[in-house]
Structure formats: C-alpha cells, structure tokens
Amino acid sequence: MPISPLQKKYLGEILLQAGLINRVQLRDALAEQQSTKEKLGDILLKRGYISEPDLQRGLALSYGIPSVKLSEVIIPKEIITLITPQTAKKYKVIPFFRASDTLQIAVVTHLTC
C-alpha cells in the first residue's frame, strides 16, 4: 500500500543513504533543480551521478511501492488481456499478476514516457 505524502521520503535522501550520491552531488543537483525546475532524478541522470535502475529503485522506495523489472517476468496472456490496450496506453500500465480478486499492475516510469 502506498504511503501518504506526509510519510514520503525524499529521493535525494534515499540515494544519499544508499551511497549512490554524495552530499556535494545532491547539493549541486538541488541547486540546478531550483533554477531549472527539472525533476531531481532527471538532473542526477543527466549528470551521470546515478543510473536509470538506481533512479527507479529510489523512486519506488520514495513512494513506498515495489519496483518490478518486467523483462524478468513472464506474463500470462490471460493476465495481459484483463486490461484493454487502449486503457493500458492511456494510463501507461501493464497488468502482470493476479491473485484472487487483486490485479497487480506495473506503471511505466516517467523516464520511458
């Protein structure tokens, strides 16, 4: 279950605690974010401080949701067809697992949109 905005952890702090960036890199990226209004993750990627998988893991931790690498998941056809192609495209989601009356979906990250 997602955490509330009050409990949300900041991406920069998560990446810092994981040792993926240092304080100077975070400070510089935050300064650039102030002037450009770009997303912090995009700045860190552009500067080469982190990789895309690092960003995806950091964002997942930030929002309290799991990260799924769909290239490693075999999705049965009966699961894929539970959402129409139009709905999947509109909301940028892919169904990948079903248990009882719960359907798990993957949301396309902003990086691939």
ChimeraX attribute file (.defattr): number of C-alpha atoms within 10 A of each C-alpha:
attribute: neighborCount
match mode: 1-to-1
recipient: residues
	/A:1	7
	/A:2	12
	/A:3	12
	/A:4	9
	/A:5	9
	/A:6	6
	/A:7	11
	/A:8	13
	/A:9	16
	/A:10	14
	/A:11	19
	/A:12	25
	/A:13	16
	/A:14	17
	/A:15	22
	/A:16	15
	/A:17	12
	/A:18	12
	/A:19	10
	/A:20	16
	/A:21	17
	/A:22	15
	/A:23	13
	/A:24	9
	/A:25	16
	/A:26	19
	/A:27	12
	/A:28	12
	/A:29	22
	/A:30	19
	/A:31	13
	/A:32	15
	/A:33	17
	/A:34	11
	/A:35	8
	/A:36	10
	/A:37	11
	/A:38	13
	/A:39	13
	/A:40	19
	/A:41	25
	/A:42	17
	/A:43	20
	/A:44	22
	/A:45	14
	/A:46	12
	/A:47	11
	/A:48	10
	/A:49	16
	/A:50	17
	/A:51	13
	/A:52	14
	/A:53	11
	/A:54	16
	/A:55	22
	/A:56	19
	/A:57	17
	/A:58	23
	/A:59	22
	/A:60	17
	/A:61	18
	/A:62	21
	/A:63	18
	/A:64	16
	/A:65	13
	/A:66	13
	/A:67	15
	/A:68	15
	/A:69	9
	/A:70	11
	/A:71	7
	/A:72	7
	/A:73	10
	/A:74	9
	/A:75	14
	/A:76	12
	/A:77	9
	/A:78	12
	/A:79	16
	/A:80	16
	/A:81	11
	/A:82	14
	/A:83	15
	/A:84	11
	/A:85	13
	/A:86	9
	/A:87	11
	/A:88	17
	/A:89	12
	/A:90	9
	/A:91	10
	/A:92	17
	/A:93	17
	/A:94	23
	/A:95	19
	/A:96	20
	/A:97	17
	/A:98	14
	/A:99	7
	/A:100	5
	/A:101	6
	/A:102	8
	/A:103	12
	/A:104	14
	/A:105	18
	/A:106	16
	/A:107	14
	/A:108	14
	/A:109	13
	/A:110	10
	/A:111	10
	/A:112	6
	/A:113	6
